[in-house]
Amino acid sequence: MILSDKDIREAIQSGRVKIGAPDEKYFENIGPSSLDLRCGYHFKLYEHTKSPLLDPADPETFKNCSRAIELKKSDTPFIVQPNDFVLGVTLEKITLPNDLVARVEGRSSLGRLGIIVHSTAGFVDPGFSGTITLEITNINRMPVALYPGMRVCQLAFETLTSPAEVDYSQKKTQKYQDQVFPEESRITQDPEMIEIQETKK
């Protein structure tokens, strides 16, 4: 079941869902069935001129493949160029209990500008704690400005049929717990990728 605005507010107030942010404006951003999260100050760009490809079976191709950008002021825009793919991050940090999941969805107002905020990773596991890395793409023909503090995505919360026996914080292969900045892919650490890497040695 998806939590309503009343249930989201109660989950945050009781500490069942923890929200870390520089203020409590997120209470104003609770909608009928979701919580809007705001854009943070940090972005990462993949520098395609430095590597011919990103190969999950070759960790070397992932080294120095991205450049971090930090905006200093909330009125300074980050311009997403047409067809660009960049990593962003939410201003809020979220911590989920072991019986709730969250789905990351785009906001209609940004979608109408051509901004997609997640490519595939729209699912937040129970037990996860950290900021949400946003996989931002501009499918418009025009550049679009994003500002720190603007509402950039929304979370819908769903209850599990029972608490997870092994939540994300306990998972041996978890790679993004407690992330703060936009984190590039750590797919090279997946067990099946490590096996391939070993066979190539």
ABEGO torsion letter per residue (X at the ends): XBBBAAAAAAAAAAGABBBBBABAAAAAABBAABBBBBBBABBBBBBAAABABBBAABAAAABGABBBBBBABAABBBBBBBGBBBBBBBABBBBBBAABBBBBBBBAAAAAAGBBABAABABBBBGBBEBBBBBBBBABABBBBBBBGBBABBBBBBBBABBBABBAAABAABAABGBABBBBBAAAABAAAAAAAAAAX
